[in-house]
Amino acid sequence: MNKRQEKMAETRAKLIQAAREAFAHKGFAAASMDDLTSEAGLTRGALYHNFGNKLGLLAAVVDQLDSEMAAKAKAKGDEAADDWESLLLEGTAYIEMALDPEIQRIVLRDGPAFLGDPSQWPSQSNCLQFTVEKVQRLISAGVLKDLDVEAVSSLLNGAALNAALWVAASKEPIVALPNAIEAFKALCSGLIRH
């Protein structure tokens, strides 16, 4: 990486970090571009050059946070004894992150409100690929019913995502969480080959 690329990467990182803090505390709509750029010690021009506009910056922040969520869920799944338990642990870990105030506000509230359908976000596509691989192994091993791998994977990811969205939107997320996890596990159990 040359000096110019390093400087661009540093500028992007500063803007994303400032935006994460502002969006988490004020919300996307209330955070001004002047606040974001002054907090990062940069100009509006830097924001426009790197992200196009404030919405582009939100997309970058959501992508970073959602990718971190996927990595944390995968790490939790890696603790499991087998692929089935791993699949359940990953899904429940993702749902549990709906209690994190930063994730709740940026990824699960402002993200869908301003960026649209979360299932279409690039970070969700990456997460889906991990699920596809695991589901394929589980079907091949005879653990899951012989169903379309992509359909099952999409539905499992959608169930975890929508459960997290539901928890984040509820009046009492801490009360909603165990209900969401119980329902997610019940849905998943219907895929087991008996």
C-alpha positions, 0 to 999 in steps of 0.5 A: 500500500502506498502513502496515498492509499494509506492516507485514504484508508486512514481517512475512511477509518476516521470517518467510520469511527466518528459516524459509529459514535454519532449514529449510536448516540444521536441516530442517523437522522440527528447526526449532522455531517458537520458533526461527523467531519469535525469529530474526525478532524476532516472536511465535508469534502473528505466525506463526499470523496470517500462515501458520496454522502451521509447515506453512503457513510451509514452503509459503510458503518452498517457493513462494518458492524454487521460484518463484526456481528457475523464474525462474533456469531461465527466465533460462537458457533466455532465453540460447538461440538458439531455443525448442528449445534454450531448452526444454533449457536450462531443464530442465537448469538446473532439474535442476542446482539440485538441487546447491544445499544450500538447494534440495536440503533445502527444496524437493526433500526436505522439501517433498515429504515434508511438502507432498505431490506437488510437481506440485500446488504453485502454483509448479509450475503457473506453471512449467508455463504457460511450458512450455505456451507454448514447446511450443505454439510448437515444435509450430506451427513443426513442430519437435516432433511434433503431440502434445497440448500439455498432455500434452507440457508436463506430461511435460517438467516432470515429467521435470525435476522428478523428475530433480532429486528423484532427484539430490537423493536420491542418495548422490552428487548430483554424480555423479548430475547428469550422468546425470540431464541426459543422460537428460532430453535423451534423453527430450526428443529423442524429441519431435522431428519427424524 
